[in-house]
Every structure is written in structure tokens, then in C-alpha cells.
Amino acid sequence: MTSVCILTSAHSPFDTRIFHKQARTLQSEGYDVTLIAHHDRDEIRDGIQIDAIQPATSHFDRFLNLSKIYRAARKTKADVFHFHDPGLLPIGAALSVRTDAAVIYDCHEPYEVSFQHYDFPPDVLNPLIGNLYPYAQSGFCRPLDAVVAVTKWIQHDLQELGHDPVHLIRNFPITQNIEIDSPPVERTHEFVLVYVGGLAQTRGLNVMIDTLDHLRKMGVDASLWLLGGFSDNKKEKQANSKVQARNLTNHVRFFGRVDHRDVFSYLAAADVGLALLDPEFYNFGIPTKIFEYMFSSIPVVASDTVANAEYIPEQCGSLVPYDHPERIATTLMELAENEENRIVMGEVGRELVEKQYSWEIERTQLLDLYESVLE
């Protein structure tokens, strides 16, 4: 049996792309899969061996644990190593040079842009990171057997630096065996907006709160459901303070992180899905949430970005200016007043996901990649 070792230092071991899509797909196709990640214990989940590295509470802790991750990976004697974080690039290069295994790097983001809104490295280094990181990443990728990109724009950037082929494996949602039940919460407003994902300013948190405030002042009985977590307690306190200052405490609900299998029940119970991400950081990023909204048969209202424009036709959603809550509220009010239009848009979106934008279609790219590197 072919053995695969998946490595991540920055994600949960049960990250949707890493565990539920890739690891489970490989395991279901007969691969022996081990996943090395920061976790509190070793365990077997869905036939996948989780080898735990002690939880890390900071970027410095992750750096200190790199040697442990490397030793744990070598111990597996895997046929394929598949790693997911830029911090593991030196580990991937070392595994490629020092073992006979195939090594794959999975690039999730244009990190030279993403790093600018992380709390590490320091902001003063942003210009240096932006200019040098693509070349550093490219250098570490040279000895690898394959590079994966999550969007065609990342794929293009890597190809421009001489990597060919770069395998495109997009992050479309799992749609098989998804049961949409009544959510464990009752609607308390006539018009419900929903968002799923990490809660941060660059992901539209403040814009969503401001938009809800405008929408209610326009006479719409609206509420906002937020399915996701904060990166730290400080940001959570700031968000709650903003909600209280706008007198929206009874109209904004923070549900925290929801298991991906339960997310669709919440989404289907809402009226519109929001993806108001800051174009400065996400202009070429494809938010998986937009496809989850479509699959749940609700229309999408999203920032007017290059990526969103490609994947959200006007028949199932609307593109809006990120920094204009009043204009976003006007678009939402039109949807609130036309339930029949929302139903039609939801049906179009559902059909698009079922025919083009599901993991069940995209998984073949992953399996083809593994066949190619193992040859």
C-alpha cells in the first residue's frame, strides 16, 4: 500500500481542505495516510493516523517545532510527503533531498500579499517580504516533485517563475453526503444574512456590521449570523464593542466555528450569504464560502474582486464595492423585498456547484497528481 504523509504547522489537523478533502479522498482510494499537525494527542480519525506535535501558541513555537515535524515525517518513511504551509518549505526541500519519496507543496495563498495582514512578520518588513518572498518560495520549490496551486492566479505566478507544471486543485466544497437539516437555532428576524469563515477586518467584519446597521435604519428587519472564530480575544472584544455601540446586540449572533458538516444547515436557513472581503488582500482569492452559499440555495453578495467576478454570475449573486456599506445595504434591501428573485438565484447557484464547482469534480485532479508523481 502506498503511504502518504501530510504535513501542516499552521492549520488544524481537521482543516477542511487538508483533512476532509485531500486526506479522506486519498484514504478512500486505498492510500495509507498519516497527518502530522499540532494537536493534543495522537489518534486515528476516519482511518487517518494523526501524529500530534504539541500545540503551538505562537509563530515562535511553530518555528521551534519544525525539527520535531521533520523527524516525525522521516519516521513515517512515506512514499509521498504533501505539505501545506510556507513555514514548512525548508522541511519540504530537506525531505526531497534526503529521502527517495515524492514531495508536494500545496500553495494556498499569494503569501507575499497575505503576510501583510498577519500579525507576523512585523509590518515594517512588508515591502521586503512582498518583493523577495516569491523568489524565496520558488527557490525552495526547485527540488520538489510537484507544486499545487489553489487558484489559477497563484498557478500563473508560479509558472512565471519557471515552475511547470503547476497543478491546479481548487478548494471547491464537498457536496456528497451533505444533509441539510434545520439548524440548532431559530430565526428571530424576517431577513437573515450569514457569513462563514474567520472573523477579521480584512474579511469584512466591520463592513458587515456597518451594512447591517444601515439596513436596519432603512426599515429592514435584518440580522447577521457569523459562523467562524476570531484569531485572538482582543479582536473579539473589539467586535463586540462595535456591535454594542451600534445597538445591534440583539441582531448579531456569533456562533463560533461550526463543523463543516453542519454549516450548510445554517446557511440554508438564512436568506443571503456575504463574502465582503477586502480586495487589497483578496482580489485574486476564491472564497470557498461563495460556493457553500450557492450549494445551500441562497444568493451571494460579495466584494467586486477579480476572482468573485469570475465565479459569481449575476444570475445567482451581486458584486458590490467593499468599502460602501450604504450601497451594499441598498443591494440587500432589494433582495429582501423580492423573495421570488432570491429563490431563483439560489436555484441557479445550486446547479452551478453541482455541475462545476464541487470537490467531487475537483478530487480527480488530486488523484491524477498522485499518479503522476508516483510514476
C-alpha positions in Angstrom: 0.0 0.0 0.0 1.3 3.4 -0.9 1.9 5.6 2.1 1.3 9.3 2.2 2.4 11.8 4.9 0.6 15.1 5.0 2.2 17.9 7.0 0.8 21.2 8.3 2.2 23.5 11.0 -0.3 26.4 10.7 -3.7 24.6 10.2 -5.9 22.4 12.4 -5.4 18.7 11.7 -9.1 18.7 10.7 -8.8 21.7 8.3 -11.5 21.2 5.6 -9.1 21.2 2.6 -6.3 19.2 4.3 -8.3 16.6 6.2 -11.8 16.4 4.9 -11.0 16.9 1.2 -7.5 15.7 0.5 -6.6 13.2 3.3 -10.0 11.5 3.2 -10.0 11.3 -0.6 -6.6 9.6 -0.6 -7.6 7.2 2.2 -10.8 6.3 0.3 -8.7 5.4 -2.7 -6.5 3.0 -0.8 -3.6 5.2 0.3 -2.2 4.8 3.8 -2.5 8.3 5.1 -0.7 9.9 8.1 -1.3 13.5 9.0 1.3 15.4 11.1 0.0 18.6 12.8 -0.2 20.5 16.0 -2.7 18.6 18.1 -3.2 17.5 21.7 -3.0 13.7 21.1 -2.3 11.0 18.6 -5.4 9.5 17.2 -7.0 7.7 14.3 -9.9 9.6 12.6 -11.8 8.2 9.6 -9.0 5.8 9.0 -6.3 8.5 9.0 -3.5 8.4 11.5 -3.0 11.8 13.3 0.6 12.1 14.6 0.4 15.0 17.0 3.1 17.7 17.6 2.5 19.6 20.8 0.1 22.6 20.2 1.9 25.8 19.3 0.7 29.1 20.8 2.8 31.5 18.7 4.8 31.7 15.5 7.9 31.3 17.5 6.6 28.0 18.9 5.9 26.8 15.4 9.5 27.7 14.4 10.9 25.7 17.4 8.7 22.7 16.4 10.0 22.5 12.8 12.7 20.0 13.7 10.1 17.8 15.5 7.9 17.9 12.4 10.8 16.9 10.2 11.8 14.0 12.5 8.2 12.8 12.7 7.9 12.9 8.9 11.1 11.0 8.4 9.9 8.4 10.8 6.9 7.6 8.7 9.1 6.5 5.7 6.3 7.6 3.4 6.2 7.3 -0.3 4.8 10.8 -0.7 5.1 13.9 1.5 2.5 16.6 0.9 2.9 19.8 2.9 0.7 22.8 3.2 2.4 25.8 4.8 5.1 28.3 3.7 6.8 27.8 7.0 7.4 24.1 6.0 9.2 25.0 2.8 12.6 24.2 4.3 11.3 20.9 5.6 9.8 20.0 2.2 13.1 20.8 0.5 15.1 18.7 3.0 12.7 15.7 2.6 13.1 16.0 -1.2 16.9 16.0 -1.0 17.3 13.4 1.9 14.7 10.8 1.0 13.6 8.9 -2.1 9.9 10.0 -1.5 8.0 12.3 -3.8 7.4 15.7 -2.2 4.4 18.0 -3.0 3.9 21.7 -1.9 0.3 22.9 -1.7 0.3 26.7 -2.0 -3.0 28.1 -0.6 -2.5 31.8 -0.9 -0.4 34.5 -2.6 1.6 34.8 0.7 3.6 37.9 -0.3 0.2 39.7 0.0 -1.3 37.6 2.8 1.6 38.2 5.1 0.8 41.9 5.1 -2.3 41.3 7.3 -0.9 38.6 9.5 0.5 39.6 12.9 3.8 38.1 11.8 6.2 39.1 10.4 6.3 42.8 11.6 4.6 45.3 9.3 7.9 47.1 8.8 9.1 44.1 6.8 6.1 44.1 4.4 7.9 45.8 1.4 10.8 43.4 1.8 8.5 40.4 2.1 6.5 41.5 -0.9 9.5 41.7 -3.2 11.6 38.8 -2.0 9.1 36.1 -0.8 8.0 34.8 -4.3 11.7 34.2 -5.2 12.4 32.5 -1.8 9.4 30.3 -2.2 10.3 29.4 -5.7 13.9 28.5 -4.6 12.6 26.0 -2.0 10.3 24.5 -4.6 13.0 23.7 -7.1 13.9 20.3 -5.7 10.3 19.2 -5.2 8.4 16.8 -7.4 5.2 18.8 -7.7 3.7 22.2 -6.8 -0.1 22.7 -6.3 -1.9 26.0 -6.6 -5.4 26.6 -5.2 -6.2 29.3 -7.8 -5.3 29.9 -11.4 -3.7 33.2 -10.4 -1.3 31.5 -8.0 -0.7 28.9 -10.7 0.2 31.6 -13.2 2.6 33.4 -10.8 4.5 30.2 -10.1 4.7 29.4 -13.8 6.1 32.8 -14.4 9.0 31.9 -12.1 9.7 28.8 -14.2 7.7 26.1 -12.4 6.0 23.8 -14.9 3.7 22.1 -14.5 1.9 23.7 -11.5 -1.1 21.6 -10.7 -4.4 23.4 -10.1 -6.5 21.9 -7.4 -9.2 24.4 -6.4 -10.9 24.5 -3.0 -14.5 23.7 -4.0 -16.9 22.4 -1.4 -17.7 18.8 -0.6 -21.3 18.2 -1.7 -21.7 14.4 -1.3 -23.5 13.1 1.8 -24.3 16.6 2.9 -27.6 16.6 4.8 -29.3 20.0 5.2 -31.3 19.8 8.4 -33.0 22.5 10.5 -30.2 24.4 12.3 -30.0 24.3 16.1 -31.2 27.9 16.2 -34.4 29.7 15.4 -34.8 32.7 13.1 -35.7 35.8 15.1 -35.8 38.2 12.1 -37.5 38.4 8.8 -34.3 38.7 6.8 -31.1 36.8 7.8 -27.7 37.5 6.5 -25.0 34.8 7.0 -21.2 34.7 6.8 -18.9 31.7 7.3 -15.2 31.9 7.9 -12.6 33.6 10.0 -13.7 36.8 11.6 -11.4 39.7 10.8 -11.5 43.3 9.4 -9.9 42.2 6.1 -12.6 39.6 5.8 -15.3 42.2 6.0 -16.3 42.0 9.7 -16.6 45.8 10.2 -18.2 46.2 6.8 -20.8 43.6 7.6 -21.7 45.2 10.9 -21.9 48.7 9.3 -24.0 47.3 6.5 -26.4 45.7 8.9 -26.7 49.0 10.8 -27.6 50.8 7.5 -30.1 48.0 6.5 -32.0 48.2 9.8 -32.1 52.0 9.5 -33.7 51.5 6.1 -36.5 49.6 7.8 -35.5 46.0 7.1 -35.9 43.6 10.0 -32.5 42.1 9.4 -30.0 40.1 11.5 -26.5 38.8 10.9 -25.3 35.2 11.6 -21.5 34.9 11.9 -20.1 31.3 11.7 -16.4 31.5 12.5 -13.8 32.3 15.1 -11.5 35.2 16.0 -7.8 34.9 15.9 -7.5 36.3 19.4 -9.5 37.7 22.3 -8.6 41.3 21.6 -10.3 41.2 18.2 -13.3 39.5 19.6 -13.7 42.2 22.3 -13.4 44.9 19.6 -16.1 43.4 17.5 -18.5 43.0 20.5 -17.8 46.7 21.4 -18.7 47.8 17.9 -21.9 45.7 17.9 -22.9 47.2 21.2 -22.1 50.8 20.1 -24.4 50.4 17.1 -27.2 48.9 19.3 -27.0 45.7 17.3 -26.6 43.3 20.2 -29.9 41.6 19.6 -29.3 41.4 15.8 -25.8 39.9 15.5 -25.1 36.3 16.5 -21.7 34.9 17.0 -21.8 31.1 16.6 -18.1 30.4 16.7 -16.5 27.8 14.5 -19.1 25.3 13.2 -18.2 21.9 11.9 -18.2 21.8 8.1 -20.9 19.1 8.0 -23.3 21.4 10.0 -22.5 24.6 8.2 -25.0 24.0 5.3 -27.9 23.7 7.7 -27.2 27.2 9.0 -26.7 28.6 5.5 -29.9 27.1 4.1 -31.8 28.7 6.9 -30.6 32.2 6.0 -31.6 34.4 3.1 -28.3 35.8 1.7 -24.6 34.8 2.1 -22.0 37.5 2.5 -18.4 37.5 1.2 -17.3 41.1 1.7 -13.5 40.5 1.7 -11.0 43.4 1.3 -9.9 43.4 -2.4 -6.5 44.7 -1.3 -5.8 41.3 0.1 -8.3 39.0 -1.6 -8.6 40.4 -5.2 -7.4 37.1 -6.6 -8.5 34.8 -3.8 -11.5 32.5 -4.3 -13.6 32.4 -1.1 -14.8 28.8 -0.7 -17.8 30.3 1.2 -19.4 31.6 -2.0 -19.8 28.0 -3.3 -21.1 26.9 0.1 -23.8 29.6 -0.2 -24.7 28.6 -3.7 -24.9 24.9 -2.7 -27.2 26.0 0.1 -29.5 27.6 -2.5 -29.1 31.2 -1.2 -27.9 34.2 -3.3 -24.4 35.6 -2.7 -23.4 39.3 -2.1 -19.7 39.6 -2.4 -16.9 42.2 -2.9 -16.3 43.2 -6.5 -13.0 41.4 -7.0 -11.4 39.7 -10.0 -11.9 36.2 -8.5 -15.5 36.8 -7.4 -16.4 38.3 -10.8 -15.2 35.1 -12.5 -17.2 32.7 -10.2 -20.4 34.6 -9.3 -22.6 35.3 -12.3 -25.3 37.9 -11.9 -28.0 35.2 -12.1 -27.0 33.9 -8.6 -25.4 36.9 -6.8 -24.3 40.5 -6.8 -20.9 42.2 -6.7 -20.7 45.3 -4.5 -18.0 47.8 -3.6 -16.2 46.6 -0.5 -16.0 50.0 1.3 -19.5 51.3 0.8 -21.8 49.8 3.4 -24.7 52.1 2.4 -24.6 50.8 -1.2 -24.3 47.2 0.0 -27.3 47.8 2.2 -29.3 49.1 -0.8 -28.5 45.9 -2.8 -29.5 43.8 0.2 -32.8 45.7 0.6 -33.7 44.9 -3.0 -33.1 41.2 -2.3 -35.1 41.4 1.0 -38.1 42.8 -0.9 -38.1 40.1 -3.6 -38.2 36.6 -2.1 -39.1 35.1 -5.5 -35.9 36.5 -7.0 -33.8 35.1 -4.1 -35.3 31.6 -4.7 -34.4 31.7 -8.4 -30.9 32.9 -7.7 -30.5 30.2 -5.2 -31.6 27.5 -7.6 -29.1 28.8 -10.3 -26.2 28.8 -7.7 -27.0 25.3 -6.5 -27.0 23.9 -10.1 -23.6 25.6 -10.8 -22.0 24.0 -7.8 -23.4 20.6 -8.6 -22.2 20.7 -12.2 -18.9 22.6 -12.0 -17.8 23.8 -8.6 -17.8 20.7 -6.3 -14.9 18.8 -4.6 -16.4 15.6 -6.2 -15.3 17.0 -9.6 -12.1 18.6 -8.4 -10.8 15.5 -6.5 -9.8 13.9 -9.8 -7.1 16.5 -10.1 -5.6 15.3 -6.8 -5.7 11.7 -7.8 -4.1 12.4 -11.1 -1.4 14.3 -9.4 -0.6 11.4 -7.2 -0.5 9.0 -10.1 2.0 11.3 -11.9 4.4 11.8 -9.0 4.4 8.1 -8.2 5.3 7.1 -11.8 
